[in-house]
Amino acid sequence: MARGITQTDVWQAADALLLEGARPTIERVRQRIGSGSPNTVSPHLETWFKHLGARIKDPGAFAAPSDVPDPVLAVAKHLWESAQAEARRDVEEQVVERMRVAVANVEAEKERAAQADRAAFAAVAQANRQTTALEARANELEAERLAHARTQTSLASSLQENQELRLQLAEATRKLEDERQHALATVEKAQERAAGAERRAALHIEAERAARGQADERAAATSRRAEGLQLELLQQSSTHHGVVTTHVNEAAALKTELAHWRASAEEAGARLAALTTELQEARALVREAAAQRDLAESVISAVRAQRPSRKTKTS
């Protein structure tokens, strides 16, 4: 069973190659050892190169045995010096290459840092713009919220005012309806009183007219009878003094009765005038009640006409 490649195997092969004047590489080391994979040889060879400088400072690190002939020592010395020069060149080349790579890496890192700075600056600027936009939007939202709150308050106040106006309108409508009913009742009563007064006045007037006509007729008849008696008395005065006296007394009584009937006629005329005045007052009361009824109906019509406009305004 084949054993694994160790660090000692790789270092011994590299030392042998270096003493032969060849540059130790992964492939050469593998050929010298006769086995081993590149993944196994590579880390050991890197370690060999890292410690090569310290080993070069030690003159006995690569010393040959004391029994070696001088020509062999001279060749070994020459090979050693060549290996040192080659190693120094390799190290210098590696250092230069690594420095170039490092500088390139630093430049690349600087460029990436600059790009990152630019990206960060752009991100900060974008963040500032977004923050400003968000603050502006927040201010707008706050203004909208305050406006909405004011609108809600105004709406609530309007609804409250509308409710109060509706209550006032209902109360005013109820009062107007009561007043209208009262006015209608007053008008009806006034009309009834006026109709009764008209009927009573007509009856009184008719009765007074009839009584006055009768009184006039009686007065006329009495006057005619008195005149006839006077003529008769004048004709019979000489012979019928007693009869004349009787007729004179009768005539006086008839005159008294005539005066009584005339007074009754005048009293009936006064009562007729009073009834006429009462009738006129009743008619005036009827007209006033009718005017109140018309006014109440016009106010109610105006209030009912205003209802739709209030609802439209409220909605």
Secondary structure, DSSP 8 states (H G I E B T S, - for coil): ------HHHHHHHHHHHHHTT----HHHHHHHHS---HHHHHHHHHHHHHHHHHHHH-GGGG---TTS-HHHHHHHHHHHHHHHHHHHHHHHHHHHHHHHHHHHHHHHHHHHHHHHHHHHHHHHHHHHHHHHHHHHHHHHHHHHHHHHHHHHHHHHHHHHHHHHHHHHHHHHHHHHHHHHHHHHHHHHHHHHHHHHHHHHHHHHHHHHHHHHHHHHHHHHHHHHHHHHHHHHHHHHTTT-HHHHHHHHHHHHHHHHHHHHHHHHHHHHHHHHHHHHHHHHHHHHHHHHHHHHHHHHHHHHHHHHHHHHHHHHHH-
